[in-house]
């Protein structure tokens, strides 16, 4: 074959060598004898019981590693050697001009050096370089509590809209109007029993927007002043009422109004309880997880009968609440069981566990001890890890 068959009149014997670049690291030159490079994909192989075929999960590209057999040579090889050692041992990534791959941003790793009398005037290096990407940017943390509050606002708005679409006393017989006011009167009583304003909502029974506004306002105020124990009865407010046979248009209207009030109260109460969870400072992981799971189940139950808008809003709230309480629980102390041998005062137990007798009230409260001076021997206490 004629040499003229190759591009630009390049000889075949020298063509690939012309593509090679002088090797260096951080500007320090060296010669390359051989090199190898490793890479590929990070794969996690999952094998399942009673299944012959595994599932390989691709977790992304592996970091590339470059192993170079290098050398410096000449009368001044010692100066070259020391300069290369200094470049390798500098902290942080640097630029490697790879003889075969060009410029690469790398982090120098381990190296070995060999010198011998037989090969005088030369130092041989075995160097490992690791591919170095850009330094990770700081990741902004998510305010999970604020996200719960935002999602709760959205869920309340959807709940209010749904109520106004389904509640009406316009153009119905007087007894339907009276029945609707009776429902609101019972709501007033239920709210008053846990500290709400009595005869406050029933006075506005003909105006759906006022009923909705006042109801969610009172429930929000209760949630900020009480605890979840006081709010739980409102989660099942519908248990106060008997079902209505939907036999006539008027009965259907009566049933719709009653159900609209029940949905408004129950959904508002669980939404505000989820919001309230952001303000609770839990003592242990188990405490936070227990509230998380209880609220998640309660939201799921309300979502089963919700309209599309309310369903999606409560689902978003549930996701935010679970994320918030899960993240916060991970930072808390765990509970453990503590078998008590002899009867003794709670303050002695606190001193034994925590070297702090002032934590006796914590033990008494968590375990519902009848008398702090006599914690019964043989019982198993629930205590926080030291």
Buried (B, 14 or more C-beta within 10 A) or exposed (E): EEEEEEEEEEEEEEEEEEEEEEBBBBEBBBBBEEBEBEEEEEEEEEEEEEEEEEEEEEEEEEBBBBBBBBBBBEEEBEEBBEBBBEBBEEEEBBBBBBBBEEEBEBBBEEBEBEEEEEEEEBBBBBBBBEBBEEEEEEEEEEEBBEBBBBBBBBBBBBBBBBBBEBBBBEEBBEEBBEBBBBBBBBBBBBBBEBEBBEEBBBBBBBBBEEBBBBBBBBBBBBBEEBEBEBBBBBBBBBEBBEEBEEEEEEBBBBBBBBBBBBBBBBBBBBBBBBBBBBEBEBBBBBBBBBBBEBBBEBBEEBBEEBBEBBBBBBBBBBBBBBBBBBBBBEEBBEBBEBEBEEEBBBBBBBBEBBEEBEBBEBBBEBBEBEEBEEBEEEEEBBBBEE
